Amino acid sequence: KIQQEVDAEYVNSVMKTYSKASAVLLDPGAGDGRSFNWAGLQGFSCREKIIVAGGLTPDNIGKLLEIFKPYAVDVSSGVEACVGKKDPERIKKFINEVRRVKDARFA
């Protein structure tokens, strides 16, 4: 659980503390849809497995991926029509936005 501003120094500290972990999850909350300020990750390059969660939606996933290239993302409430009910259209929009950024990166 993220307790402070996230930047390269913070991520490096977490990676050092949990050096035996197979991956590190950066998540600000407990499923309440809050995100954190990703700006501190801009330009940060990490070969470790960093998973980003918290407040990800079809409307903001592109911005995250333009700033930082995580190993994976964890999305849940950001693609729900209402609490606990996934919306197929929001899921498609989320996936399409990920593909858009990926395609632009390799164009």
DRENTORTI-168371 format. One record per atom (N, C-alpha, C): y, x, z; residue in one letter. Coordinates in pm, whole numbers, plus 32768, in hexadecimal, padded with zeros to 4 digits. Layout:
YXZA/...
This chain:
7F8A80568000K/800080008000K/807B805A8000K/80D480407FA4I/814D80907F96I/81AF806C8005I/81DC80D1804DQ/823980BC80BBQ/82C380F6809FQ/82D48136802EQ/8352817B8010Q/836B817B7F7BQ/83D981BA7F54E/83F981C97EC6E/838E821F7E83E/836481F67E0EV/82FC823F7DC6V/833C829E7D62V/8319831C7D6ED/834483817D0FD/82D683E97D04D/82EC844F7CB2A/828684B57C9CA/825D84F87D1EA/82BC85137D75E/829E85547DF5E/824184FD7E4AE/825E847B7E4EY/820B841E7E9BY/817D84197E62Y/8171840C7DDFV/80ED84047DA0V/809F84857DB8V/80E184F77DAAN/809D85777DC4N/806E857F7E55N/80BE854D7EB2S/8099854D7F3FS/801D84F67F57S/801D84807F1AV/7FAA84267F27V/7F2D84677EECV/7F3C84A37E77M/7ECA84E37E35M/7E9385567E8BM/7EEC859F7ECCK/7EC0860D7F22K/7E7985D77F9EK/7EB2856F7FDBT/7E7785348053T/7DED84FB8037T/7DDE84BC7FC3Y/7D5F847B7FA0Y/7D1C84C57F2CY/7D1385477F38S/7CE2859B7ECAS/7C53857C7EA0S/7C0585427EF8K/7B7A85237ED6K/7B6984967E9CK/7BD6844B7E98A/7BD083C37E61A/7BBA83C87DCBA/7B6F83687D97S/7B5883637D07S/7BD0832B7CBDS/7C2682E17D03A/7CA182AB7CC8A/7CFF82857D3AA/7D7E82757D19V/7DE1824A7D7CV/7E2681CE7D46V/7E2E81687D9BL/7E6E80EA7D78L/7EFA80E67DB3L/7F5F80DA7D5EL/7FEA80C87D8BL/800780327D8AL/80107FF77E00D/801F7F667E0ED/807B7F497E84D/80E97F007E6FP/81487EEA7EDBP/81247E7C7F3EP/80C77E247F1BG/80B17DB37F73G/80227D847F77G/80137D107FAFA/7F8E7CD57FC0A/7F807C597F68A/7F8E7C6C7EE7G/7F7B7BFD7E8BG/7FEC7B997E89G/80637BC47EAFD/80D37B667EB2D/812D7B6F7E38D/81057BBE7DD4G/81507BC67D57G/81C77C247D59G/81DA7C6E7DC5R/82497CCE7DCAR/82257D4B7D7AR/82897D827D39S/82767E017CF3S/82C77E6B7D3DS/82C47EE47D0AF/83177F4E7D42F/83697F8A7CD2F/83CB7FDA7CF4N/842380177C91N/83D9808A7C4DN/83B680767BCFW/836880DA7B85W/83BF814C7B51W/844281407B59A/849C81A27B1DA/848082307B4EA/8454823E7BCAG/843682C27C00G/83BF83057BBEG/837182B87B74L/82FC82EF7B2EL/831E831E7AA1L/839883027A73Q/83BD832479EAQ/83AB83BA79D1Q/836283D77966G/834B8462793FG/82DF84A87990G/82AD846679F8F/824584A37A4BF/81C284A479FFF/8185851679F9S/8105852579B4S/809C854B7A1AS/803384FD7A1DC/7FCA85147A80C/7F4385067A3DC/7EEE85667A54R/7E67855F7A1BR/7E0885117A75R/7E3884EB7AEAE/7DE584A27B48E/7DDF840E7B21E/7D8183C87B5DK/7D70833A7B40K/7DCB82E87B9BK/7E3C82BF7B63I/7E9D826D7BAAI/7E9581DF7B73I/7E80817F7BCBI/7E7B80F27BA6I/7EF880B17BE2I/7F4080647B91V/7FBA80217BBFV/7F9F7F8B7BCAV/7FCA7F527C39A/7FBA7EC27C51A/80397E8E7C92A/80427E0B7C99G/80B17DCD7CDFG/811D7D997C84G/81237D177C75G/818F7CD97C2AG/818C7CED7B95G/811C7D187B5FL/81147D2D7ACEL/81077CA87A86L/81587C987A1DT/815A7C1D79CDT/81627C42793AT/814F7BE178E2P/81617BFC7853P/81F07C2A7834P/82507C037888D/82DC7C24786FD/83047CB0789DD/82B57CEE78F5N/82DE7D737925N/82787DE2790DN/82007DC278DFI/819B7E2A78CCI/81C97E917863I/820E7E6477FDG/823E7EC17797G/829C7F2877D1G/82F67EFE7828K/83557F597868K/830B7FC278BAK/82A87F97790AL/82597FF77958L/8219805E78FCL/81D9802F7892L/818F808A7839L/81EB80E577E9L/826880BD77D6E/82C981157794E/82F7818377F3E/82F581687875I/832181C878DAI/82B082247905I/823A81EC791AF/81CA82347955F/8148820A7910F/80ED82667904K/806D824978C4K/7FFE824C792DK/7FE781DC7971P/7F7F81DA79D8P/7EF481DD799AP/7E93820279EAY/7E0781FF79C0Y/7DDE816E79A5Y/7E0F811379FBA/7DEF808579EEA/7E5A80347A35A/7E5B7FB27A1BV/7EB27F567A63V/7E5B7EE67A9CV/7E8D7EA87B06D/7E487E3B7B49D/7EA67DC47B47D/7E827D5E7AFCV/7ED77CE77AF2V/7E897C6E7B24V/7ECD7C177B6BS/7E8D7B9D7B9AS/7EF07B2A7B96S/7F447B1E7BFCS/7F9F7AAB7C01S/80027AA97B8ES/801B7B1B7B50G/80797B227AE0G/804A7ADD7A63G/7FCB7AB77A5FV/7F977A6E79EBV/7F5F79E67A15V/7F9379B27A84E/7F67792F7AB4E/7FCA78C27A8CE/7F95784D7A6BA/7FE877D87A50A/8019779D7AD4A/7FC2779F7B38C/7FE277777BC0C/7F8377C67C1AC/7F9977C07C9AV/7F4C78137CF7V/7EB578027CE0V/7E7578717CBFG/7DE478727CAFG/7DB078467C27G/7E08781D7BCCK/7DDB77EC7B49K/7E1578447ADBK/7DBE78927A9DK/7DE978EC7A31K/7E11789B79B6K/7E7778CB7972D/7EAC788B78FAD/7E8378DF7881D/7E2B78AB782BP/7DFD78F877B7P/7E6F792B775FP/7ED978DF7750E/7F4B790A76FEE/7F95797F773EE/7FA6797B77C1R/7FE779EC7806R/7F8F7A697800R/7F0C7A577807I/7EB07AC977FBI/7EBC7B067770I/7EBD7AB17709K/7ECC7AE3767FK/7F507B2C766DK/7FBB7AF276A3K/803F7B307697K/80407BB976DEK/80017BC17751F/7FF97C3F779CF/7FAF7CA97749F/7F3C7C857715I/7EEC7CE376C4I/7F397D0C7646I/7F797CAD7605N/7FC67CCC758CN/80397D2C75AAN/80777D1D761EE/80E57D777644E/80AF7E05765DE/803C7E10769DV/7FFD7E9376B0V/7FE07ED27629V/7FA97E8575CER/7F897EB97548R/80087EE274FDR/80737E93750DR/80F17EB474C9R/81227F3E74F2R/81227F587574V/81517FD975A6V/80F480487578V/8073802F757FK/801180947553K/802480B474BFK/8033804D746DD/8045806273DDD/80C680AE73C0D/8131808D7408A/81B280D273F4A/81A78164741BA/815981807481R/8149820974B1R/81028260744BR/80A582257400F/8055827273A1F/8082825F7311F/80F4821D72FCA/812682057274A/81658281723AA/
